[in-house]
Amino acid sequence: MENDTVKLLRECDAGVEMGVSSIDDVKDYVKAENFRRLLITCKEEHEKLEREIRTLLRKYNDEGKDPNPMAQGMSWMKTNVKLVLNESDKTVADLMTDGCNMGVKSLSRYLNEYKAADEVSKDIAKRLISLEERLAVDIRGFL
């Protein structure tokens, strides 16, 4: 039977993968170098958390969780349609802010749902939430 720790780690795994994928989808459209650097730094921090998550999941003999294919497909489609219509830093900032807000909302819900998860896993979820919140704040100047 799966415990709350594994369930929370799986959701973090899916969330971090979605974040990396989203940054990869938009970074080539960014014109401002300081905006691009913010995205690249955030992606690197996501990847560092991803390694931590996967190490813990292996400890529990679990392979993690891929992002929801429907959510991933809808995100990709929204990103590409918006960028075709308006290829600007403002559009990228808008898309990334929406994605960060959705990530914070989802991860906060999972933190509340999986109350019995261990403190290490809760800390990872909180760090991921913090990372998403910080990116949303850091890119406000590009909206």
Residue frames relative to the residue before (quaternion, step in Angstrom):
aa qw qx qy qz dx dy dz
M 1.0000 0.0000 0.0000 0.0000 0.00 0.00 0.00
E 0.4353 -0.7078 0.4917 0.2604 3.54 -0.88 0.95
N 0.2675 -0.7564 0.5701 0.1769 3.53 -1.03 0.74
D 0.7167 -0.4677 0.3083 0.4155 3.56 -1.28 0.28
T 0.5953 0.5774 -0.3664 0.4220 3.59 1.05 -0.67
V 0.6896 0.4641 -0.2813 0.4796 3.58 0.82 -0.99
K 0.6441 0.5260 -0.3282 0.4480 3.59 0.93 -0.82
L 0.6667 0.4875 -0.3035 0.4751 3.58 0.93 -0.87
L 0.6478 0.5133 -0.3194 0.4635 3.58 0.96 -0.83
R 0.6223 0.5378 -0.3385 0.4572 3.60 1.01 -0.72
E 0.6746 0.4852 -0.2979 0.4698 3.57 0.91 -0.89
C 0.6227 0.5178 -0.3335 0.4826 3.57 1.07 -0.70
D 0.6238 0.5464 -0.3248 0.4549 3.57 1.03 -0.83
A 0.6750 0.4751 -0.2895 0.4847 3.58 0.88 -0.93
G 0.6683 0.5177 -0.3001 0.4419 3.58 0.96 -0.85
V 0.6706 0.4887 -0.3021 0.4693 3.56 0.92 -0.87
E 0.6365 0.5207 -0.3242 0.4676 3.57 1.05 -0.74
M 0.6340 0.5181 -0.3213 0.4758 3.59 1.04 -0.79
G 0.6427 0.5295 -0.3180 0.4533 3.59 1.01 -0.79
V 0.6576 0.4983 -0.3030 0.4769 3.58 0.91 -0.91
S 0.6579 0.5164 -0.3007 0.4583 3.56 0.92 -0.91
S 0.6580 0.5149 -0.3079 0.4551 3.58 0.95 -0.87
I 0.6476 0.5018 -0.3181 0.4770 3.57 0.96 -0.83
D 0.6417 0.5191 -0.3222 0.4635 3.59 0.96 -0.82
D 0.6465 0.5461 -0.3162 0.4288 3.59 1.03 -0.79
V 0.8031 0.3345 -0.1522 0.4689 3.60 1.00 -0.75
K 0.5497 0.6827 -0.3996 0.2683 3.61 1.03 -0.64
D 0.6560 0.5197 -0.3275 0.4384 3.60 1.03 -0.61
Y 0.6347 0.5259 -0.3244 0.4641 3.59 1.26 -0.27
V 0.5684 0.6223 -0.3746 0.3864 3.59 1.24 -0.37
K 0.2802 -0.7854 0.5371 0.1272 3.52 -0.87 1.03
A 0.6807 0.4732 -0.2896 0.4785 3.61 0.98 -0.80
E 0.4674 -0.7121 0.4552 0.2594 3.55 -0.70 1.13
N 0.6633 0.4996 -0.3261 0.4517 3.62 0.94 -0.77
F 0.6066 0.5273 -0.3460 0.4840 3.61 1.14 -0.58
R 0.6450 0.5190 -0.3145 0.4645 3.58 0.93 -0.91
R 0.6504 0.5197 -0.3141 0.4563 3.59 0.98 -0.84
L 0.6170 0.5394 -0.3391 0.4619 3.58 1.03 -0.78
L 0.6726 0.4959 -0.2924 0.4650 3.57 0.94 -0.91
I 0.6677 0.5012 -0.3062 0.4575 3.58 0.90 -0.90
T 0.6414 0.5143 -0.3180 0.4722 3.59 0.98 -0.82
C 0.6553 0.5048 -0.3078 0.4701 3.56 0.95 -0.89
K 0.6330 0.5255 -0.3311 0.4622 3.59 0.98 -0.81
E 0.6507 0.5159 -0.3163 0.4587 3.60 0.94 -0.86
E 0.6552 0.4967 -0.3093 0.4779 3.58 1.01 -0.80
H 0.6073 0.5324 -0.3454 0.4780 3.60 1.08 -0.68
E 0.6759 0.4995 -0.2960 0.4539 3.57 0.90 -0.93
K 0.6144 0.5299 -0.3470 0.4703 3.60 1.07 -0.66
L 0.6569 0.4867 -0.3041 0.4889 3.59 0.96 -0.84
E 0.6123 0.5627 -0.3435 0.4364 3.56 1.03 -0.78
R 0.6449 0.5099 -0.3195 0.4711 3.59 0.98 -0.82
E 0.6389 0.5188 -0.3232 0.4672 3.60 0.97 -0.81
I 0.6579 0.5183 -0.2992 0.4571 3.55 0.91 -0.97
R 0.6939 0.4805 -0.2858 0.4537 3.57 0.82 -0.97
T 0.6022 0.5439 -0.3562 0.4632 3.59 1.08 -0.66
L 0.6773 0.4799 -0.2888 0.4770 3.58 0.90 -0.90
L 0.6461 0.5196 -0.3296 0.4516 3.60 0.94 -0.81
R 0.6236 0.5291 -0.3403 0.4642 3.60 1.02 -0.75
K 0.6035 0.5623 -0.3465 0.4468 3.57 1.09 -0.74
Y 0.7259 0.3831 -0.2168 0.5285 3.58 1.14 -0.68
N 0.4424 -0.7105 0.4323 0.3355 3.59 1.32 0.23
D 0.4979 0.6226 -0.4369 0.4166 3.55 0.95 0.93
E 0.3915 -0.7518 0.4921 0.1986 3.55 -1.00 0.86
G 0.5705 -0.6083 0.3875 0.3929 3.60 1.21 0.03
K 0.4084 -0.6947 0.5447 0.2321 3.50 -1.32 -0.27
D 0.3529 -0.7048 0.5754 0.2184 3.54 -0.96 0.90
P 0.5955 -0.5471 0.4266 0.4051 3.57 -1.16 0.45
N 0.6224 -0.5294 0.4189 0.3961 3.54 -1.21 0.52
P 0.4550 -0.7155 0.4506 0.2792 3.63 -0.61 1.07
M 0.6321 0.5251 -0.3390 0.4580 3.60 1.03 -0.71
A 0.6627 0.4936 -0.3006 0.4763 3.59 0.92 -0.90
Q 0.6557 0.5133 -0.3073 0.4606 3.55 0.97 -0.86
G 0.6663 0.5036 -0.2948 0.4642 3.57 0.97 -0.86
M 0.6549 0.5024 -0.3090 0.4725 3.56 0.97 -0.85
S 0.6347 0.5273 -0.3222 0.4639 3.58 1.00 -0.81
W 0.6553 0.5097 -0.3055 0.4662 3.57 0.91 -0.94
M 0.6704 0.4989 -0.3020 0.4588 3.59 0.90 -0.93
K 0.6478 0.5142 -0.3170 0.4642 3.60 0.89 -0.91
T 0.6512 0.5244 -0.3107 0.4522 3.56 0.92 -0.93
N 0.7208 0.4559 -0.2660 0.4493 3.56 0.74 -1.00
V 0.6323 0.5146 -0.3419 0.4674 3.61 0.98 -0.74
K 0.6823 0.4860 -0.2992 0.4568 3.60 0.81 -0.96
L 0.6934 0.4767 -0.2901 0.4559 3.59 0.93 -0.83
V 0.5944 0.5383 -0.3671 0.4714 3.61 1.14 -0.51
L 0.6907 0.4785 -0.2685 0.4711 3.56 1.01 -0.87
N 0.8089 -0.0259 0.0613 0.5842 3.58 1.02 -0.76
E 0.0926 -0.8207 0.5638 0.0057 3.54 0.00 1.32
S 0.3613 0.7234 -0.5061 0.3001 3.57 0.12 1.31
D 0.6378 -0.5125 0.4073 0.4059 3.53 -1.31 0.32
K 0.5934 0.5708 -0.3603 0.4385 3.57 1.09 -0.68
T 0.6620 0.4978 -0.3041 0.4706 3.60 0.93 -0.87
V 0.6483 0.5058 -0.3173 0.4724 3.58 0.94 -0.87
A 0.6552 0.5087 -0.3160 0.4605 3.60 0.90 -0.89
D 0.6366 0.5280 -0.3200 0.4621 3.57 1.01 -0.79
L 0.6694 0.4977 -0.2897 0.4693 3.57 0.91 -0.94
M 0.6887 0.4792 -0.2867 0.4624 3.57 0.87 -0.94
T 0.6165 0.5352 -0.3490 0.4601 3.60 1.04 -0.70
D 0.6379 0.5159 -0.3211 0.4730 3.58 0.95 -0.85
G 0.6713 0.5055 -0.2939 0.4554 3.58 0.92 -0.93
C 0.6416 0.5164 -0.3185 0.4693 3.57 0.98 -0.84
N 0.6650 0.5075 -0.3054 0.4549 3.57 0.90 -0.91
M 0.6448 0.5026 -0.3207 0.4783 3.59 1.00 -0.77
G 0.6437 0.5243 -0.3178 0.4581 3.59 1.00 -0.79
V 0.6470 0.5101 -0.3134 0.4722 3.58 0.94 -0.89
K 0.6580 0.5183 -0.3062 0.4523 3.56 0.90 -0.93
S 0.6890 0.4846 -0.2809 0.4599 3.59 0.83 -0.99
L 0.6979 0.4736 -0.2833 0.4564 3.57 0.80 -0.99
S 0.6203 0.5261 -0.3446 0.4687 3.59 1.06 -0.68
R 0.6291 0.5263 -0.3288 0.4681 3.57 1.02 -0.80
Y 0.6795 0.4810 -0.2970 0.4676 3.60 0.90 -0.88
L 0.6019 0.5436 -0.3602 0.4610 3.60 1.04 -0.66
N 0.6785 0.4761 -0.2819 0.4832 3.57 0.99 -0.83
E 0.6691 0.5196 -0.2946 0.4422 3.57 1.03 -0.81
Y 0.7790 0.3021 -0.1486 0.5290 3.57 0.93 -0.91
K 0.0350 -0.8636 0.5020 -0.0301 3.54 0.74 1.16
A 0.6906 0.4909 -0.2828 0.4496 3.61 1.07 -0.65
A 0.4000 0.7098 -0.4880 0.3130 3.62 1.25 0.10
D 0.5515 -0.6165 0.4351 0.3557 3.56 -1.12 0.59
E 0.6727 -0.5362 0.3432 0.3771 3.55 -1.26 0.46
V 0.5967 0.5631 -0.3680 0.4375 3.61 1.06 -0.63
S 0.6848 0.4758 -0.2755 0.4783 3.58 0.91 -0.92
K 0.6300 0.5169 -0.3310 0.4758 3.58 1.02 -0.75
D 0.6351 0.5313 -0.3247 0.4571 3.57 1.02 -0.81
I 0.6361 0.5165 -0.3280 0.4702 3.58 0.96 -0.81
A 0.6486 0.5096 -0.3170 0.4682 3.59 0.92 -0.88
K 0.6681 0.4964 -0.3009 0.4655 3.59 0.94 -0.86
R 0.6411 0.5086 -0.3265 0.4729 3.60 1.03 -0.72
L 0.6416 0.5090 -0.3217 0.4751 3.58 1.03 -0.75
I 0.6225 0.5209 -0.3296 0.4821 3.59 1.01 -0.80
S 0.6608 0.5160 -0.2993 0.4556 3.57 0.91 -0.92
L 0.6314 0.5370 -0.3163 0.4615 3.56 1.02 -0.84
E 0.6683 0.4913 -0.2901 0.4775 3.58 0.95 -0.89
E 0.6508 0.5126 -0.3141 0.4637 3.58 0.95 -0.87
R 0.6638 0.5162 -0.3037 0.4480 3.57 0.92 -0.91
L 0.6464 0.5083 -0.3338 0.4608 3.59 0.94 -0.81
A 0.6399 0.5302 -0.3301 0.4478 3.59 0.92 -0.87
V 0.6660 0.4765 -0.2988 0.4900 3.59 1.00 -0.78
D 0.6741 0.5269 -0.3014 0.4207 3.60 0.85 -0.96
I 0.7504 0.3954 -0.2318 0.4762 3.62 1.02 -0.65
R 0.3577 0.7562 -0.4834 0.2580 3.60 1.21 0.12
G 0.6306 0.5604 -0.3266 0.4261 3.57 1.05 -0.71
F 0.6780 0.4773 -0.2897 0.4781 3.60 1.24 -0.27
L 0.4894 0.6754 -0.4235 0.3536 3.59 1.31 -0.11
